[in-house]
């Protein structure tokens, strides 16, 4: 009898489960096959000027293969883009374009999209981002199956100039596979609390309409968090997938890559003020816990991340009044919350992504330092606040003290060639290395120490050579061993002139602060050998920029898997030639010796001869044994197209460089190269380069035929799409075959090692959390009070 009753109950539970699954399947089928009058999903994309990225964004939605979808592109820049522009993009039929009356900002654009949306579910996507393979479809399926008001998918953030990336740090811990599930009530808010972006979720449309959820139009930046909080407070259930579904593309001139000005800082603090206010008015017994979590999350990030904050260091872009205003507003929020030491210790523990139990630094904080930080803010002790924040943001690289220059060893002359890529730098390095014995007889040392690429002895392309790149790499880590070896070489040969050519010393891809630090550190180290003389070749900018892009693609670097237009958008700072000259001259405390590649080779001379002339070594050039013709030319169009294919299809940099290494040695260069940038882009490149060199002193030393360059760059070129000869494709297949045999097993081993390292890191975190909890228990009041009883029990046993 009991067995029968149990069976009936079990069967009833199974029956209810089946009914539930059937209901979800029916809803999914109905939504997917509903006619166009009621789309299943509306994706809202605000657009301002993301011309380069919008086609990829739309194509990523097309590839999801979702039946009954509508995409709403909200044009928030109608003065520059009309309907004819969007018609020229040949957008799919399910894409609607809505034009705002004027530029009103991202929040207003999204609100226009919400007003126009007709789907049962709503998703947001920025015009420069895109969805992963079937990411949106899987998130929609999960939303329908769970029936939740909101469904979360993880975000992958790419690095600048790369398509590869990683799941956001804050989402790896709180939204990973171990956190997947459907949550209700306060549990739903806690599970999704750390989600800062509106596009991390799919929302039920009735949730948005029932609670009239809209973006704050006055919050033109950092608006996502306010909308997410309103949605969390309104939702009854939230589902977490635990899988990445979309890609946040990190690019130049965006809010995350641009140094914040007063307006950006003001908006960030305004978002924090409004967020805390929303939690404080939330009628819930644990609303204070949510307010404290907001303070320890968004509030802490404001004062710790990025460039010097309003509470740390001097911000050159702010006046003293502006800085004081922001300080007062931020500290007022902290005083209103008035966190106690007990509350800080309870909310800042091993589960917080900034927690460490070892030592504060590298964006990690101990619990004691966090308590001291907030105590100092409550007391308005800004000196102590700045000291603690400086220790928090100090990285390992910052901790390595810059090596102070040693006394000069004799009266040597040290010529440092800041070898801009694709300005005959490789030809100069190669031929000087070939003639190093002759040069030594003339009292000129081209050192062997530090010569070659860091971490590799084999160049991807034949004759590839970055000069004294190993020397540069060692100096930036504080290692001066190569400097001592160069001094020993000079002593052994009796040379009084040292010539160094360092192709990456100009740091073309680094930001301003990094470039200054690298150049200053290198020049200081070389100053220990003698008097430093800087030398640099430049080149007609549009040809130089194109050749450099071809180099990045052809050598399989991570930067080489983005389009030319994307590369120009992200790297226009490389055209700030005036800034590069100023940084070098400041570090060397003397004028930079400059000449153009066109001038150096105007009479058909080898670029090495022009280099020796500008170095003051023209009398030595006559005895050089030089190789005629280009040493390291740019790849042709056919090789470039195949390299692009390898870069996109082979994610691991070692594997693709192995393939390309063999391919270049198997396949001949055909020599045809058409411009890869449009005429408008070429004119933009020339203009940016010349505008950066407007300083009268610099302009007088340069040969910049601006008008002629612009006229030549503006000439349209015939569309010569590179056709791939079958024999060239065969050679690529053979090269890939070699890589598959030799590199397949190491690739699998690398993946296994990476997986084991991740597992060990998770174990270490678990052990740290257990130790912290054990310490907390042992320090608790109850343990202290019962200690005598436990001693007595131990003695009794």
N, C-alpha and C positions, 0 to 999 in steps of 0.2 A: 504494500500500500504506500509506504513512505517512498519507495523507489518510483512508483507511478506518479506520485505528486511531484517529486523532484523532476521527473522527466517532463511532466506537463509544464512546470515553471521554466525549465531549461528550453523546452521547445517554444514556449511563448516568447522568451527573450530572443531566441534565434529568429522567430517569425517577425518580431518587431525590427530586428536588425535588417532582415531581408527587405521588409517594407520600406525602411529608411533608405537603404541603398537603391531600391527600385525607384523611390521618389526622386532621389538625386539624379539618377540616370535619366528619368523622364524629364526633369527640369533641364538637364544638360541638353537633351535631344531637342526639346522645345525651343530653347534659347538659340541653339546652333542653327536651327532650320527656320527660325522666324523670318518673315519677309522683311524687305528693306524699310518698311514703315516703322519698325521698332528694332533698331540695332541691338545686338547683345552687348556691345562694348563701344564706348566713346573714348578715344585717346585725344587729349587736348595738348597741343604743341604751340606754345608762344614763340613767335619769331620776331627778331629785331634785325640782325644783319648776318646770321649764320649761313651765308650763301654756300660756303665750301662744304658744310656738313649736312645741310638739310636733305639732299638726295639720299645719302647713306641712312639717315634717320628713317625716312619713309620706306626705303627698301627693306630695312630690318623688320618693319611691321608687315610688309607684303609677304616676306618669307615665313611669317608665323602661320599662314594658311588658315586664318580664322574666318568662318562664314558669318556674315552679318555684323561687320565692323564698320565704324565710321571714324575718320580721323579729321579733327578740326584744327587747322592751322590758323592761329590768330596773329595777323600782321600788326605788330605794334610799332611799325615804322613806316606809315603810309606816305610820308613825304619823300621817301627814297625808293619805295618798292610799290608798284601798282599791280593791278590784276594781270597786266601783260607780262610782267616778270614771272609770275607764278604759272601762267599759261605756257610760257617757254620751258618750264621744267617737265612738262608732260606727266603731271601727277596722275595717279590712278583715279578711277571714277569715284571711289569711296572717300576721297579727300575733299573736304570743303575748306575754302579760304574765307575767313571773316576779317574785314579791315576795320581797325579801330579808327575813331575820328582823329586822333592824334596820339603821339607817344605818351602813354600814361604809366608805364612801368609794368613789371612782370606780374604783380598781384592783380592789377586791373585787367590785364590780358587774359589771365587764367579765369577771372570772373566772367569775362565775355564768353569764354569757351564753355563754362558751366551753364550759362544762360542758354546757350545754343545746343547743348548736348541732349541727345534723345535716347542714349543707350541705357540698358538696365544696370550696367556697371560703368564706372568712370576710372580712367587712368590718366596720369600726367607724365609727360616726357618732354625734356628740353630739346631744343632744335639742334644741339650739337652732340646729343647722346644717342644711344641705340640699344635695342634689345638683343640679348644673347639668342643662340639657336633655340627656337621654340620656347624661350623664356616667358614671353607674354602669354602664349597659349597655355602653358603649364600652370601659370599663376591664375588664369581665368578658370581653367578646369578645377583647380584646387578651391577657388572661391565659390564656385557653384556647388561642388561636392560637399564642402564644409557648411555652406549656408551662412558663413560669417559676414558681419557688416564690413569688415576690413580684412584684407589678406596681404601679408607681407612677403616680399621677395628680396633676397640679398642684392647688394650693389657691388659691382667690380669697378674700381677706379684705375684708370690707366695712368701711366707715367707720361710726362710731357714728351712729345715726339714719338710715342710708342703706342701700338695697339694692344700690347700685353699689359696686364695689370693684376691686381690682387683684390680679394674681397676687403672692403673697408675694415679697418682695425676694430672699430666699435661694434661692427656687425659680426665679426668672427666669433666673439665671445657670447654675445647675447641673442644672435639670430641664426646660429649654426644648426646642424642636423640634430644635435642633442636637445635643442630648445624647441623643436618643431611640435606642433599640436594646435588645438583650438581652445581658447581661454575665454572665460566669462567674468563680468563684473570687475572687481578690483584686481583679480588675477590677470585679466586682459590688459589693464593699464600697466601693471608691473612688468608683464612680459614684453610689452612694446614700448616701454617708456623711453628707451634710448634711441628711438628712431627719429632723426632730425629732419628728414626730407619727405615732402608730400609724394614724390614719385616712387617711394619705396612700397606703396600700397596700391591695391585695387579697392575701390569703394563701391558699395551698393548705392545706386542712384537714389533710392528712397531714403537712405540715411542722410544724404546731403540735402535732399529737398525737404525732408521732415524737420530737420533742425536748421535749415537755411544756412548751411555752412558756406562761408565765403572767405576769401583772402582779405586781409586788412590793406586797403588801397594806400594808406599813409605809410605803410612799412615797405618801401620800395626795394629794400635789400634785407636779407635774413628773415624773409616772410614765411618760409616753410614751417618753422617750428610752431608758430602761433596756430596755423591751420591744423597741424597734426595734433596739438593739444586739444583743440575744439573737437576734433574727430574722436580722439580717445575718450573724452568725457561723454560724447554722445553715443558711442558704439556699445552695444550689449555683448558682442562677441568679436574676437579677433583671431584669425588663423595665421600661423607662422609656418611657411614652407620649409625653411632651412636650406634653400638652394639659391644660387645667384640667378637673377632673371634679367638684369639690365646693366648697362655699362655707362659709367660716368666718365666722360672723356675730359682729361685734364689738358687744358690748352692755354696759350698765351692770351693776355688781355681779358681774362675772366676774373671774377671776383676772388677766386681762390689763388690766382697767380699774380695778382696786382697788389702792390704795396698799399695798405689801407690808408686813406686820407681821413680828414676830420669827419666827413659825411659818412664814410663807411663805419668808422668807430662809433659814431653817434647812433647809427642805425643798429649796430650790434648791441649796444647797451640798451637801446629802446626795446629791442626784441626781448632781452633778458628781463627788463622791468615788467613788460606786459605778460611774459610767461609766468613770472612769480605771482603776479596779480591774479591770473587765471586760477592757479592752484590754491591761492589763499581764499578765494571766494567759492571754491568747490565744496559743496555741502556733503562732506564725507568724513567719518571719524579719523581717517588716516591722511587727510589732505595735507597736514603739516609734513608728513613723511615725503609726500610727493614734492612739496616746496623745497625741502632740504635736498632731495635728489636732484632737483633742477639747479640748485645752487652748486652742488658738487659736480654737476655735469657741465651744462652750458656756461654757468657762471665762472667755473674754474678755467675752462678753455679760453674765455675772453682774455684773462690776465696772464696766460702762460704760453700760448701758442704764437708762432710766427715772429714777426719783427717786434722790436721793443714795444711793450704795451704801455698804456697810460700809467701803470703802476710800477713799471720797470724800465729804467734807463731814460735817456733823453730822446724824445721823438722829434727829429728835425722838421718834420712836416707839420707840426702843431705849434701854435703860439702858446705862451705860458698860460694865457687866459683860457684857451681851448682845452689845454691839458687839465687845468684845475677844474673846469666845468665837468669834464668826463670823470675825473677822479671823484668829485663830490657826488655825482649821480650814482656811480657804481657803489661807493662806500655807503650811500644812503640805503641802497637795497639790502646790503649785508647787515646794516644796523637794524633795519626793519625786521629782518628774519631773526637776528640775534641768536645764532646757533650756540648751544652750550657745548662744552668739551665732550660730554657724554654723547650728545647727538652726532658730533663730528666723528667720534670713534666708532659709533654704531653704523654710520652710513659710508664711512671710508675704510674699506677692508680689502681682503684678497680678491673679492669679486669686482672691485673697481679697476678699470684698465690702467689707471695711473699709479696703482699701489705697488710698493715694494717694501720688503721687510729688511732690506740690506742697507742701502745708502741712497740718499736723494741725488738725482742727476739723470740726464738723458730723458727728461720728461716723466720720470718716475719719482714718487714722493713717499717718504715714510709717514706713518700715522702721526708720530710726534711732530714732524715738521708741518704737517697739514694743520694740526691743532694750533701750533705756534703761528702759522700764517694767518688764520682767521682771527686769532686773538689780537695780532698786531693790526689787522684791518679794523677790528672793533675799537681799538685804542687809537686808531689813526696814526700809527707809528710807521710812516711811509719808508723810513730808512730801513727798518727791520723787514718790512714787506719786500722792498727791492732786493735786499740781500738774500732772502729765502727764495724769491723767484729766480734770481740769477743762478743759484745753485740748482734749481729744478731744471732750467732749460740748458744748462751746460752739458754739451755732448762730449763724447770721448775725444773727438778731434779738437774741440776747444780746450780740453784738459791737457793736450800735448803742447807744452810751452814752445813757442817759436825759438829756434836755435839762434842765439846771439852771434853775430859775425865774429870770426876769429881775426886776430891781427893779420894784416896783409903780408903775404909771403913774398918779399922782394918787390920788384917793379914790373911785374908781368902786366900784360895787356890782355884782357879777357873780352873777346868779341862774342856777343850772344845774338844769334840769329833767331828772331821771333818768327818762325816759319809758318806764315799763313798757309793753310792747305791750298793746293792747286795753284801755287805761284812759283812753280819750278823748285819747290823745297826738296822734293825727293831727288831730283836730278842733281841739285847742289850737294846734298848729303852723300849720295851714291858716288859721285865723282871725286869729292874730297876724300872719301874713305879709300877709293881706289888709288889715290895719289898721296896717301898719308906718309909714305916713306920719303918721297921727294920733298913734301912740305916740311918734314922734320929737318932736312938738310938746310932749309931756308929759315930755320928758327921758328917755324909755325907748327903747332901741335893740334891735330884733329884727334881728340882722345878716343881711345878704345873703351875706357871705363864709362859705363852708363849708356853705351850705344845700343840701340835696338828697342823693340817693343816690349812693354811690361808683360810678363807672364807668358811670352811666346817667342819662339825663335823662327817661326815660319809665317811669312806674310800670306794673306789670302790670295792676293794678286802678285804676279811675277814682278820682282824688283821693288815691291812695297817696302817702305822704310820710314819710320817716324823720327829718325834722328836720335838724339839723346833722350829718349822718352823714359828709359829706366832711371836715368839720373833725376829727371823731374819727379817721377813717382816716389823715389827714395827721399828726396828733399822734402816733399809735402808731408811725409810721415815723420819727419824729424831725424831721418837717417842720413848722416853726412859721410858715410864710408866711401862713396864714389868720389866725393870731393877730395878726400885724402888720397885716393888712388890717382886722380888726375894730377894732383900736386906732385906725386911720386913720378908719374910719367914725364911731367915737365922737367923735373930735376934730372931724371935719367937721360933725357935727350938734349938737355940744355936749351930748350925752347923758351923764349920770352913772350911769345904770342900764343894764346889759346883760342881756338875757334870752336864754338859750340853751336849746333843747329838743333833746335827743339821745336818740332812741328806742333805739338799740343800746348806749348807755353802761352800762346795767345788766347787759350781757353775760349774758343768760339761758342761753345754750348753752355758755358757757365753764366750764372747771374753776376751782377756787378760786384757784390761783396766777395764772392768766391774768386772771381778773376783778380781783384785787387790783392787778396790774400796770397794767392798762388804766385803771382808775379813778384810781389814784395819779398816773399819767403825765398824764392829762387835767386833773385838779385842779391839779397843779403848773403846767401850762402856763397855765391860766386864772388862777392866782394872780398871774401877771405883769401882769394887767390890773386887778386890784383884789381886794377881799374877796369870797370865794366863799360863796354861800348855797345849800345843796342843798335841792331840793324834789322830792316824789314823791307820786303818786297810787297807791293800791292798790284792790283790788276783791274782792268775794266770790270766794274762790279757785277753786271748782269752775267757776263761770261764766267767770272769767278764763282758766283753763287750757284750757277747751274752746274759747273764742274764739281763743286763741293757736294752738291746733292747727288750727282752721279756716283761720286766716290762712296758716300754713305750707303747707297743702295747696292753697289757692286761688291762691297766688302762684307755684306751680310750683317751689318750692325743693326741694333734694335731700332735705331732712328730710321732705317731704310725701308720700313714697311708702311709709310704714309705717303699720300699723294704730294706732288710738287706744290699744289696750292695750299694744302694743309701745312707743309713745311715752311713755306713763306710766311703764312699767318703766325705760326708759332715762334719763328726765329728771326723776325725782322730786326731784333736787337743786334744781330751779327753784323748788320750794315752800319752800325754806329762806329764808323772808323775813327772819328775824332775822339770818341771816348777811349778807344783802345790806345791811341797815341798818347793821350793825356795820362793814362794809368802807367804806361811804360816809362814815360819821361819823368813822372813823379817818383817812381821807384828807383830810377837810375840817376836822378838829379842832373840830367843833361838832355840835349836834343837827341831825338831818334834819327838815325841816318836812314833816309827814305829814297826809294826809286821805284818806278813802275816796271813791271815785267816787260811791257811794250817798249819802254825806253832801253832796257838792258839788252833786248834782242833786236833793236831796230835795224841794225846793219847786218843781220843774219848771224850775229855772234852767239856763242854758247852762253846761256844764262850764268854759268859759273864765272865767266870772265867779268860780266857786269857785277856779280857779287863780290869778287875780289877787288874790283875798283872801288866800290862803295865802302869796303872795309879798309881801304888804304893799302891794299896789298897787290896793286896792279902789276908791280914789277915781278911778283912771284908767278902771276898767271901765265907768263910766256913759256914756262917750263912744264906746265901741266900736260899730261897725256889725256885728252878728252875724247869722249865717245860722241860721234855725230848722231843727230836725230833724237827724238823724244825718248826718255828713259822710262817714264811712267805715265803714258797718256790716259785720258779719260776713256771709259769704255764706250763702244758704239751703241746705237739704238737697239740692235738685236740682242746683244749681251745684257743691256740694261733691262729689257722687257723680261728676259728669262730670270735675271736676278730678282726682279720684283716678284715674279711667280714663286721663286724659292723662299723669299723673305716672308711671304704671306702664308705659304703652305707648310713650312717647317718652323715650328715655334721655338725650338731650342737653338740658341745662337751657335753653339759648338758644332751641332750637326749641319746647320746650313753653311757655315764657313768651311767645313770639311768638304761638302758637296761643291761649293763654289771654287775652292782651292783646286780640286781635280779638274773641274770643268774648264777653267781658264787655261790650264796646261794642255787640255785635249783639243780645245776649240780655237781656231784662229780668229783674230780680230778683223772684222770686215771694214771698219774705218768710217762708216757713215754715221753722222750725228746731226740731227735736226734740233732746233730749240725745243725745250720741254715746257718752258713758261710761255704764257700768252704775251702778246705785244704790250698790253696794258700792265701786266705784271713785271715785264722787263723795264718799262719806263719807271714804274714804282720803285724797283730795286735801285736803278741809277739815281733817281731823285733822292731817295733816303740816304744813300751813301754820300752824295755830294753835299746835301744839306748838313750832314754831321760834321763836315770839314769846313765850316764857314769862318772859323777863327782866323783872323787876318794873318797871324804869324804862321799858322799851319798852312793856310791856302797859298802863301807865298812860296812854300817849300814843295808844293805838290803840282803835278801836271794833271789837271782835271778838265779836259775838254768837254764840259758838261753838255753844251748844246749839241755838239756832234754825237756824243754818246746817246743822248735822248733821241736824236733824229734816227740814228741807226737802230736803236732798240725798238722804236715805234714801227719799223717796217714789218708788215705782215709777212709771214713765211707760209709757203705751201704746206698743206697738211700731208706729211709724209709718215703715215702710220707704219711702224716697223713690222714688216712681215718676217716670220721666223722660218728660216730655211730648215727643211727636214733633217739635214745632216747635223745642224747645230743642236736641234732638239734631241737627236740620237746621242750626241756627246753628253748632254745634260743627264739623260737617262742612265748612261754608263757611269757617270760620276756619282749619281744617286745610288746606283747598284753597289759601287765600291763602298760608299758610306754605310749602306745597309748591312754589308757583310762585316766591316770592321767596327762600325760605330753602334750597331744595334744593341749589342749586349751592354756596352758601357752606358748607353742611354737608359736601358732598363735598370741598370745598377744605380745610376744617378737618381732615378725616380724612387727606387726602393730606399736609398739612403735619405733622400728628402723626406719620405714618409716616416722613416724611423726617427729622424730628427724632430719632426712635428710631434710624434708620439712622446718622445722624451721631454719635449718642452711642456706638453700637457701634463705629464706625470710630475714634472718639477713644480708646475703651478699648483697641482693638487696637493703635493707635499707641503708647499708653502702655506696653502690655505689651512690644511690640517694643523700645522705647527702654530699658525696664528690663533686658530680657534682653541687649541690646547692651552696656549699661553694665556688667552683671555679667560678660560675657565679656571686655570690655576691662580689667576690674580683676582678672581671674583670674590665678593664679600662672603658668600656661603662657604666657599672652600677655606677661607681664612678662619671662619668661625668654627668649622667642624674639624680643623686640623688637630686639636688636642684629642678628640674622640678617635680619629684615625690612628694617631700615634699609640693611644692606649690599646686599640684593637690589634695593632701590629705587635705590641709587646705581649699581649695575651696569647696571640698565636705562637 
